[in-house]
Amino acid sequence: MTIIYLLMKTDAQIKQDVLDELAWQPNIDETEIGVTVKDGIVNLSGTVNNYSKKIAAEKAVKSVDGVKAVAENIEVKRGHAYKKTDKEIAKAVVDALEWNASVPEENLTVKVEDGWVYLNGEVEWGYQRNGARQAVENLLGVKNVLNNISLLHNTIKLDEVRDKIKNSFEISVGIDINGIAISTDGYTVTLKGKVNSLKDKEDAETAAYRAPGVYNVKNELKVNIPRHKLK
């Protein structure tokens, strides 16, 4: 007779998996990043010389099974060789927005202070708002991006929100759209239910933002805690 014990993933196991994932990333030096884990919540600390490394580290950690949330405290500090003035950064931001076909840059304004980029204005779609941030967050000299872009009012159609999320999960394994409850209140969408990873949770939120009329998403999805079988 075989006896199977189901064990939850420990914080130590999650930490090791996070360290392994960071080590696999080609553009990240895992020795620059500190990792602590408590109750499935990962805290990242340390200093990197590029904002894209900061974002890449956060994304890598969110793909690890068992991670419930990420507290990201990584600092971006550059040497003098990489120093950019706010004027140079602002010019690069404006150019990046103009080159991105999905972003209506004529509706946006940009402010840069000490490497911090502030995006303001109005767009019709959530994906345009997200696209603006993604277009500028990896530019040289950018320390952080505050996305204050708002959405023009539209009517939310629940079926369109559900279709956006369903389509985003078509290539994923083990995702059941029926396990996600979707409700609307004005221009806000609320997501409830369970998914298999923090990445799936964020993918659902991103997909919901792409639906017409969605101004805000309350992501109350819970991440299933993986269990390991021992014989």
Sequence and secondary structure as in RCSB ss.txt:
>XXXX:A:sequence
MTIIYLLMKTDAQIKQDVLDELAWQPNIDETEIGVTVKDGIVNLSGTVNNYSKKIAAEKAVKSVDGVKAVAENIE
VKRGHAYKKTDKEIAKAVVDALEWNASVPEENLTVKVEDGWVYLNGEVEWGYQRNGARQAVENLLGVKNVLNNIS
LLHNTIKLDEVRDKIKNSFEISVGIDINGIAISTDGYTVTLKGKVNSLKDKEDAETAAYRAPGVYNVKNELKVNI
PRHKLK
>XXXX:A:secstr
    EEEE  HHHHHHHHHHHHHH TT  GGGEEEEEETTEEEEEEEES HHHHHHHHHHHHTSTT  EEEEEEE
E   GGG   HHHHHHHHHHHHHH TTS GGGEEEEEETTEEEEEEEES HHHHHHHHHHHTTSTT  EEEE  E
E      HHHHHHHHHHHTTTSSS  GGGEEEEEETTEEEEEEEESSHHHHHHHHHHHHTSTT  EEEEEEEE  
 EEEE 
